[in-house]
C-alpha cells in the first residue's frame, strides 16, 4: 500500500477514536460490502486505505480494511483501564521509535493474516498489552505465532484450557488425551501447538505406532498456553 507512514498514523489515531455507533456485526459482513457503512468510511484507517488506492479497492485492500475494523472493534470493546490507555497513548505520542516498532509491526503482521478471526484475537492481545498484562515481547511473540496456527488449533487449545480449569487448583496440571478419552481426532493441532510452545508432551508415554498412535497426543497446557488463552481467546479481556 502507498504511504505506509500515513497508514500507520491513521491506525494509531483510530485506536483512540472509538466509534460507539459502529454496531454492525462485522464478522457477518462480506468483504465487498465492508465499506458501505457511512460510519466505517469516517474511521481514519479506512479513509487512509481508500485514499491510497486511486482506482478502487482491490480484494486485498478490502480484506485488510475488514481485518483492521475487526481488530479496532475488539480493542474498543475491551475493558482497558483509563490510566493504562492514557499511558499507552502518551508513549505513542512521545516515543517515535516505540510507535514505529509497535504500529508498523502490528500492521505488517495483521496484513499477513488470512483468517479474520485472528484480527479479533490480535485486538484482545493488544488490549491486554495496553492493560500491562502482556509485556511487549510477549505481545509480539503471540501475534507472530498467531499467523502460523490454524483457527481449529485455537479450539483445541481452548479444550485443553477448559479441561485443565476443571482440576483442583492445588493439583498439578495433568496430561490429557482427548483422542483416547473422547474420540476426537486432533493430532495435527496438537503437534502445531507443541511446536509453538503452548502444549507440553508427555515424555513418559511409550509410543507404539509413531505419530499415528493416539498416545502421542497426550499433552498438557503450560503457562505460555494458559496466558494466551486468558488474554487472547477468552470472551472478556
Residue pairs with C-beta under 8 A, 6 or more apart in sequence:
1 7
1 49
1 52
1 53
1 61
1 64
2 52
2 53
3 48
3 52
4 104
6 48
6 51
6 52
7 45
7 48
7 49
7 52
7 107
8 99
8 100
8 103
8 104
8 107
10 44
10 45
10 47
10 48
11 44
11 45
11 48
11 68
11 103
11 106
11 107
12 92
12 99
12 103
13 44
13 45
14 43
14 44
14 45
14 68
14 72
15 72
15 75
16 85
16 89
17 43
17 44
18 76
19 39
19 42
19 43
19 76
20 76
21 39
22 37
22 39
22 40
22 43
22 69
22 73
24 37
26 34
26 66
26 69
26 70
26 73
27 70
27 116
27 120
29 66
31 59
31 62
31 63
31 66
32 62
34 40
34 62
34 65
34 66
34 69
35 41
35 46
35 50
35 57
35 62
35 65
40 46
40 69
41 47
41 50
43 69
43 72
45 65
45 68
45 69
45 72
46 65
46 68
46 69
49 57
49 61
49 64
49 65
49 68
50 57
52 61
53 61
57 65
64 110
64 111
66 116
66 119
67 110
67 111
67 113
67 116
67 118
67 119
68 110
68 119
70 116
70 119
70 120
70 123
71 110
71 119
71 120
71 122
71 123
71 126
72 123
73 123
74 119
74 120
74 122
74 123
74 124
74 127
75 123
75 126
75 127
78 123
78 124
78 127
78 128
78 131
78 237
79 127
79 131
79 236
79 237
80 127
80 130
80 131
81 131
84 130
84 131
84 132
85 130
88 130
91 98
91 99
92 98
92 99
92 102
92 103
93 99
102 136
105 140
106 122
106 126
106 143
109 122
109 143
109 144
109 146
109 147
110 119
110 122
112 147
113 119
113 122
113 146
113 147
115 151
117 151
117 154
118 146
118 147
118 151
121 146
121 154
121 232
121 233
122 143
122 146
124 231
124 232
124 233
124 234
124 237
125 134
125 139
125 142
125 143
125 146
125 231
125 232
126 139
127 237
128 134
128 139
128 231
128 232
128 237
129 135
129 136
129 138
129 139
131 237
133 231
134 142
134 227
134 231
138 227
142 228
142 231
142 232
145 196
145 197
146 232
148 192
148 196
149 192
149 193
149 196
150 189
150 192
152 189
153 189
153 192
153 193
154 233
155 189
156 178
156 186
156 189
156 190
156 193
157 189
157 193
157 198
157 199
157 221
157 225
157 228
157 229
157 233
158 229
158 233
159 178
159 184
159 186
160 176
160 199
160 219
160 220
160 221
160 225
161 221
161 225
161 226
161 229
161 233
163 176
164 173
164 174
164 176
164 220
164 221
164 226
167 173
167 174
173 220
173 221
173 222
174 220
175 202
175 205
175 218
175 219
175 220
176 218
176 219
176 220
177 214
177 215
177 217
177 218
177 219
178 184
178 186
178 217
179 185
179 186
179 187
179 214
179 217
180 214
180 215
180 217
180 218
186 217
187 211
187 212
187 214
187 216
187 217
190 199
190 216
190 217
190 219
191 211
193 199
193 219
193 225
194 200
194 201
194 219
197 222
197 224
197 225
198 221
198 222
198 224
198 225
198 228
199 219
199 220
199 221
199 222
199 225
200 219
200 220
200 221
200 222
201 216
201 218
201 219
202 218
202 219
202 220
205 215
205 216
205 218
206 215
207 213
207 215
207 216
208 215
210 216
221 229
231 237
